[in-house]
Amino acid sequence: LYTWKWDEPGASPQRANDAWSPTSHDVQLAFNGEEAPTHYWQPGYNQFAKRSLKTGAIASNHDLGALCKESMNHLQLLHEDAYALVSCRLADHVILYYDVANRTVLWSASGGKRYSTLSVGTEEDGAFTEGGRAWAGQHNGEAFGDRIYMFDNAYETGKPSRILRLRVDVSAGVAA
């Protein structure tokens, strides 16, 4: 992904920088109150960055290191950019909630448990059952209200892909 200048009427777009990134499908404008956006958020392999719309210069970079294992697939900034919901497809299939200002992971839920701070399982009739590999190859986690929706490619399970809906209850320590 390169940053492009689009603001010159009648002119063709011009590349503004050499801020190339291998992932671009989840670029999100940064919150700027009532003012026009001046920055955007962009995921990378293990990190995500806030970049200038005009130059592509990095204003802040958030490195998640081993948690993503070069597989950050999706990024959703929430609550006026205070928190980020991050999907890491291959790193034990983790989805995590990150405090941007304090640069800390508040919780993580993993299809394989290794990086999970929450118990992951299923919920039926109000009863939580922990177990197994809840998902494998999840991506594009998005928060809507009190639920998180994501795709599950069911890597190496022999099962078909599906869409999942999770309810995260941090006080109870569960994602189901």
Buried (B, 14 or more C-beta within 10 A) or exposed (E): BEBBBEEEEEEEEEEBBEBEBEBEEBBBBBBEEEEEEEBBBBBBBBBBBBBBBEEBBBEBEBEBEEBBBEBBBBBBBBEEBEBBBBBBBBBBBBBBBBEBEEEEBEBBBBBBBEBBBBBBBEBEEEEBEEEEBBBBBBBBBBBEEEEBEBBBBBBEBEEEEEEBEBBBBEEEEBBB
